[in-house]
Structure formats: C-alpha cells, structure tokens
Amino acid sequence: MSDLRKTVLLQIAALRQTIDAKVLERAKMAVFGKIPYDQEGAKQAVANFLEARNDGGVFRHKLEQALQQEGVTLDLSEPEPPPPPHPLKPRRIGRIA
C-alpha cells in the first residue's frame, strides 16, 4: 500500500510541475471562494469591443466621460516594448601584428 501511495504522490508532483504557476494560483483562489481578476484580459476585451464598434468613437467618448466622472482614466494603449539592446562592438581576438 505504501508503494502505491508513493507512486501517486510522485505523479501528483510531476503534474504540478507542468501546471503554470498563475493557473495554479487562480485555482487556489477559486477553491476559497475568491474570484481572481485578470486585469490584462479585461483591458484587452474592452479594447476589442471598442475597436469592433463602428459608431465613429461615440460610445468610446461616452465611456471615457463616465469614467472621468468616477475619477478613472481609460488607458487601453499597449505598454511600450523595451528598447532593443545596444549592439555590441566586434571584439578583436588574438594578437594584432
């Protein structure tokens, strides 16, 4: 019986290593009744919704006005990517004669 238990525990440990840490944390929060909030996913969903509307930006303007009244700004811009690394100068190898 002990051998079977060890085998199952090893299988569980192997499965835990393959699961993404963020997904595991969300599952733990859901077990305790807390609903995790994915801010990046929500921002992307709102951006997609506003892009799909073809009303000339009227709804976006109304949304921005409503959020300003609550003291919140609508920032749907993508974060700036980091600048590319500085190219390294070629190194001389060996003696120069």
C-alpha positions as CSV (number, residue, x, y, z in Angstrom):
1,M,0.0,0.0,0.0
2,S,2.8,2.3,0.8
3,D,4.4,1.8,-2.7
4,L,1.1,2.8,-4.4
5,R,0.9,5.9,-2.3
6,K,4.4,6.9,-3.2
7,T,3.7,6.4,-6.9
8,V,0.6,8.6,-6.7
9,L,2.4,11.3,-4.8
10,L,5.2,11.3,-7.5
11,Q,2.6,11.5,-10.2
12,I,1.0,14.5,-8.5
13,A,4.3,16.2,-8.1
14,A,5.1,15.7,-11.8
15,L,1.7,17.1,-12.7
16,R,2.2,20.2,-10.5
17,Q,5.5,21.0,-12.2
18,T,3.8,21.1,-15.6
19,I,1.0,23.5,-14.5
20,D,1.6,27.2,-15.0
21,A,2.0,29.0,-11.6
22,K,-0.6,31.6,-12.5
23,V,-3.2,29.0,-13.3
24,L,-2.4,27.1,-10.1
25,E,-2.8,30.4,-8.0
26,R,-6.1,31.1,-9.7
27,A,-7.4,27.6,-8.9
28,K,-6.4,28.0,-5.3
29,M,-8.2,31.3,-5.0
30,A,-11.3,29.8,-6.7
31,V,-11.4,27.0,-4.1
32,F,-11.6,29.5,-1.3
33,G,-14.4,31.5,-3.0
34,K,-12.3,34.4,-4.2
35,I,-12.7,35.4,-7.8
36,P,-9.4,36.2,-9.4
37,Y,-9.4,39.3,-11.6
38,D,-7.4,39.3,-14.8
39,Q,-6.7,43.0,-15.5
40,E,-4.8,42.4,-18.7
41,G,-7.5,40.1,-20.1
42,A,-10.3,42.6,-19.2
43,K,-8.4,45.5,-20.8
44,Q,-7.9,43.5,-24.0
45,A,-11.6,42.6,-24.1
46,V,-12.7,46.2,-23.7
47,A,-10.2,47.3,-26.4
48,N,-11.5,44.6,-28.8
49,F,-15.1,45.6,-28.1
50,L,-14.4,49.3,-28.7
51,E,-12.5,48.5,-31.9
52,A,-15.4,46.3,-33.2
53,R,-17.9,49.2,-32.9
54,N,-18.4,51.3,-36.0
55,D,-20.1,54.3,-34.5
56,G,-17.2,56.7,-35.1
57,G,-16.0,56.6,-31.5
58,V,-19.2,57.9,-29.9
59,F,-19.5,55.0,-27.5
60,R,-15.8,55.3,-26.6
61,H,-16.3,59.0,-25.8
62,K,-19.3,58.3,-23.6
63,L,-17.3,55.6,-21.8
64,E,-14.4,58.0,-21.2
65,Q,-16.7,60.7,-19.9
66,A,-18.4,58.3,-17.5
67,L,-15.0,57.0,-16.2
68,Q,-13.7,60.6,-15.8
69,Q,-16.7,61.4,-13.6
70,E,-15.7,58.4,-11.4
71,G,-12.1,59.7,-11.4
72,V,-10.7,56.9,-13.5
73,T,-8.9,57.2,-16.9
74,L,-9.4,54.9,-19.8
75,D,-5.9,53.6,-20.8
76,L,-6.2,50.9,-23.4
77,S,-2.8,51.6,-25.0
78,E,-0.4,48.7,-25.3
79,P,2.6,49.0,-23.0
80,E,5.8,50.2,-24.7
81,P,8.1,47.4,-25.6
82,P,11.6,47.7,-24.1
83,P,14.2,49.3,-26.4
84,P,16.3,46.9,-28.4
85,P,19.6,46.0,-26.8
86,H,22.6,48.1,-27.8
87,P,24.6,46.2,-30.5
88,L,28.0,45.2,-29.2
89,K,31.1,46.2,-31.0
90,P,33.0,43.3,-32.5
91,R,35.8,42.1,-30.3
92,R,39.3,41.5,-31.6
93,I,40.6,38.1,-30.9
94,G,44.3,37.3,-30.7
95,R,47.3,39.5,-31.4
96,I,47.4,42.2,-34.0
97,A,50.6,42.1,-35.9
